[in-house]
Amino acid sequence: MEEKAGANLRDSLRRNGIEVYNVVQGRFTNCNGKNLCGTCVVDVLQGAQFTNSKSIDEEASLRKMPPSYRLSCCVNVYGDIVVRTRPETGKKLIEFT
């Protein structure tokens, strides 16, 4: 998919019908891209140099995850990148019965 330079990754993925939320609850109770819930994690496989740097808040949210993991709501893209959406994060799913 193509977007303008500086486009927000979460917004671009969702606009193109790609699910970014790893947990079912995140799909319905997310923070709408405000960097509050930590459920829109992606793994940047290639092109990390074409994204903005992690903020202190994003670093704190992802402190126990691999360095290539990003919160898609915090990522602005300035070139070609490859991401894996919904990577394993170790967060437990809540089941409602």
MARKOLNU-491850 format. One record per residue: x, y, z of N, C-alpha, C, O in turn; residue in one letter; residue number from 1. Coordinates in steps of 0.05 Angstrom, whole numbers. Each point is the difference from the previous one (the first is absolute). Layout:
% MARKOLNU-491850
{{X Y Z} {X Y Z} {X Y Z} {X Y Z} 'A' NUM},
...
***
This chain:
% MARKOLNU-491850
{{17 -23 0} {-17 23 0} {18 25 0} {22 -1 10} 'M' 1},
{{-32 22 -21} {15 25 -1} {-14 21 16} {-25 3 -1} 'E' 2},
{{41 12 15} {-10 23 16} {19 23 -4} {22 -3 -10} 'E' 3},
{{-31 27 19} {17 23 0} {22 -3 21} {-4 -12 21} 'K' 4},
{{27 24 -26} {22 1 20} {-10 12 26} {-13 21 -1} 'A' 5},
{{19 -34 23} {-8 10 26} {-27 -11 9} {-9 7 22} 'G' 6},
{{-3 -24 -38} {-26 -12 7} {3 -17 26} {20 -12 4} 'A' 7},
{{-41 12 12} {-1 -16 24} {-5 -29 -8} {-19 -6 -15} 'N' 8},
{{35 -12 26} {-2 -28 -8} {-26 -13 8} {-13 -14 -16} 'L' 9},
{{4 19 41} {-26 -12 9} {-23 9 -18} {-16 -16 -9} 'R' 10},
{{15 42 4} {-22 10 -17} {1 -11 -28} {-21 -7 -11} 'D' 11},
{{45 4 0} {3 -11 -27} {-9 -29 -2} {-14 -8 -18} 'S' 12},
{{23 -8 38} {-7 -28 0} {-30 -3 3} {-12 -16 -15} 'L' 13},
{{0 29 34} {-29 -2 4} {-16 9 -24} {-20 -12 -7} 'R' 14},
{{29 34 -5} {-14 11 -24} {0 -21 -23} {-18 0 -16} 'R' 15},
{{39 -17 16} {3 -20 -21} {-11 -27 9} {6 -21 -13} 'N' 16},
{{-21 20 35} {-13 -25 9} {18 -20 14} {-6 -23 1} 'G' 17},
{{29 32 8} {19 -18 14} {-3 3 30} {3 22 11} 'I' 18},
{{-8 -44 3} {-4 0 28} {26 4 15} {20 -15 -6} 'E' 19},
{{-18 33 25} {24 5 15} {-2 -9 29} {20 -2 13} 'V' 20},
{{-44 -4 -4} {-3 -7 28} {3 -30 5} {-14 -16 -12} 'Y' 21},
{{33 9 29} {7 -27 5} {-20 -14 18} {-4 -24 -2} 'N' 22},
{{-9 38 19} {-20 -12 18} {-27 10 -8} {-4 23 -8} 'V' 23},
{{-16 -41 12} {-27 6 -9} {-10 25 15} {-13 17 -13} 'V' 24},
{{19 -15 38} {-10 23 16} {11 26 -12} {-14 21 1} 'Q' 25},
{{38 -21 -11} {12 24 -12} {-14 10 -24} {0 24 -6} 'G' 26},
{{-13 -42 -8} {-15 8 -24} {-24 18 7} {-10 16 -16} 'R' 27},
{{0 -20 41} {-24 15 8} {5 21 21} {-15 19 3} 'F' 28},
{{37 -23 12} {5 19 22} {28 13 -3} {13 6 19} 'T' 29},
{{-5 0 -44} {26 12 -4} {-2 30 5} {-22 11 3} 'N' 30},
{{45 2 -3} {1 29 7} {-2 18 -25} {4 24 2} 'C' 31},
{{-10 -36 -25} {-2 15 -25} {25 15 -7} {-1 23 -10} 'N' 32},
{{24 -36 14} {25 12 -9} {12 21 18} {14 18 -9} 'G' 33},
{{-20 -19 35} {9 21 19} {24 -10 17} {8 14 18} 'K' 34},
{{4 -37 -25} {23 -11 15} {-7 -5 29} {17 5 18} 'N' 35},
{{-41 -16 -12} {-8 -5 27} {-4 -30 6} {4 -8 23} 'L' 36},
{{-12 -8 -43} {-8 -27 7} {21 -21 -6} {0 -21 12} 'C' 37},
{{18 26 -31} {22 -18 -6} {-9 -26 -15} {14 -20 2} 'G' 38},
{{-36 21 -16} {-11 -24 -13} {5 0 -30} {-8 -20 -13} 'T' 39},
{{20 40 1} {4 1 -29} {29 -6 -8} {11 13 -17} 'C' 40},
{{0 -33 30} {28 -7 -4} {5 -12 -28} {-15 -17 -9} 'V' 41},
{{36 26 -4} {9 -12 -25} {30 -5 3} {14 11 17} 'V' 42},
{{-4 -29 -34} {29 -6 -1} {10 11 -26} {-8 -8 -22} 'D' 43},
{{26 28 24} {12 12 -24} {22 -18 -10} {22 -1 12} 'V' 44},
{{-26 -14 -34} {19 -19 -10} {21 12 -18} {23 -8 0} 'L' 45},
{{-31 29 -15} {19 14 -18} {-8 29 -1} {-23 7 2} 'Q' 46},
{{43 10 -4} {-4 29 -4} {-4 16 24} {-11 22 -1} 'G' 47},
{{20 -32 25} {-4 16 24} {13 27 -2} {-9 19 14} 'A' 48},
{{29 -16 -30} {14 26 -4} {-19 20 -13} {6 24 0} 'Q' 49},
{{-28 -33 -12} {-19 18 -13} {-23 7 18} {-21 9 -9} 'F' 50},
{{24 -13 36} {-21 7 19} {12 20 20} {24 3 2} 'T' 51},
{{-42 10 12} {9 18 22} {11 -17 23} {-4 -24 2} 'N' 52},
{{19 37 15} {11 -13 24} {-22 -6 20} {-21 13 1} 'S' 53},
{{26 -33 16} {-18 -6 22} {0 23 21} {22 10 6} 'K' 54},
{{-45 -3 3} {-1 19 22} {5 -14 26} {1 -24 1} 'S' 55},
{{3 39 20} {5 -11 27} {-24 -17 8} {3 -21 11} 'I' 56},
{{-27 31 -17} {-25 -14 7} {-2 -27 -15} {-8 -20 11} 'D' 57},
{{14 21 -37} {-1 -25 -16} {21 -19 10} {-6 -24 3} 'E' 58},
{{30 33 3} {21 -18 11} {-10 -13 25} {4 -24 4} 'E' 59},
{{-17 39 14} {-9 -11 25} {-22 -21 -5} {0 -20 14} 'A' 60},
{{-18 25 -33} {-21 -19 -6} {11 -26 -11} {-12 -21 5} 'S' 61},
{{34 22 -19} {11 -24 -13} {26 -10 13} {14 -16 -12} 'L' 62},
{{-9 23 37} {26 -6 13} {6 -30 2} {24 -7 1} 'R' 63},
{{-44 -10 -1} {5 -29 2} {-2 -14 -27} {0 -25 -1} 'K' 64},
{{-1 40 -20} {-4 -12 -27} {25 5 -17} {17 16 7} 'M' 65},
{{-14 -31 -29} {23 3 -17} {3 29 -10} {-21 14 -3} 'P' 66},
{{45 -5 -3} {4 28 -8} {-14 7 -26} {-5 24 -6} 'P' 67},
{{-1 -43 -11} {-13 5 -26} {-30 5 4} {-14 7 -20} 'S' 68},
{{3 -12 43} {-29 4 5} {-6 29 3} {16 15 13} 'Y' 69},
{{-37 -6 -24} {-9 28 1} {-30 0 5} {-14 -19 -6} 'R' 70},
{{4 41 18} {-29 5 1} {-7 14 -26} {11 22 -5} 'L' 71},
{{-28 -34 -11} {-5 12 -26} {-12 28 1} {4 15 -19} 'S' 72},
{{-17 -9 41} {-11 27 3} {22 21 4} {-6 24 -4} 'C' 73},
{{30 -32 11} {22 18 4} {19 3 -23} {18 16 0} 'C' 74},
{{-23 -32 -21} {19 -2 -22} {-9 18 -23} {-22 -2 -11} 'V' 75},
{{40 20 2} {-3 15 -24} {19 -11 -20} {24 -4 6} 'N' 76},
{{-33 -1 -31} {16 -14 -20} {9 20 -21} {-16 16 -11} 'V' 77},
{{42 -17 4} {12 18 -19} {13 -14 -24} {15 12 -15} 'Y' 78},
{{-19 -38 13} {11 -16 -22} {-11 -28 1} {-19 -5 15} 'G' 79},
{{30 -13 -31} {-11 -27 -1} {7 -16 25} {23 -1 9} 'D' 80},
{{-43 -11 3} {4 -17 23} {-16 -26 -3} {-19 -1 -16} 'I' 81},
{{27 -20 30} {-14 -25 1} {-6 -5 30} {18 0 16} 'V' 82},
{{-43 -5 -10} {-8 -6 28} {-16 -26 1} {-13 -8 -19} 'V' 83},
{{15 -4 42} {-17 -23 7} {-20 10 20} {8 9 22} 'R' 84},
{{-33 -11 -28} {-21 9 18} {-6 -23 20} {3 -23 -6} 'T' 85},
{{-13 31 29} {-9 -18 20} {21 -21 9} {-6 -24 1} 'R' 86},
{{31 33 4} {21 -19 9} {-6 -9 28} {-16 12 15} 'P' 87},
{{28 -34 -7} {-3 -11 27} {11 21 20} {22 9 -2} 'E' 88},
{{-39 -3 22} {8 20 20} {1 -12 28} {10 12 19} 'T' 89},
{{-22 -36 -16} {-1 -12 27} {-23 10 17} {-3 -8 23} 'G' 90},
{{-13 26 -34} {-23 10 15} {-22 -21 0} {-6 -12 -20} 'K' 91},
{{-6 8 43} {-21 -20 3} {-26 10 -10} {-7 24 3} 'K' 92},
{{-7 -42 -16} {-27 7 -10} {-20 -4 23} {3 -19 15} 'L' 93},
{{-23 35 -14} {-21 -3 19} {-23 -13 -14} {-9 9 -21} 'I' 94},
{{-1 -32 32} {-22 -14 -12} {-25 6 16} {0 -2 25} 'E' 95},
{{-21 7 -39} {-26 4 12} {-18 -24 -5} {-3 -8 -23} 'F' 96},
{{-8 -3 44} {-17 -24 -4} {-28 6 9} {-17 -18 -2} 'T' 97},
***
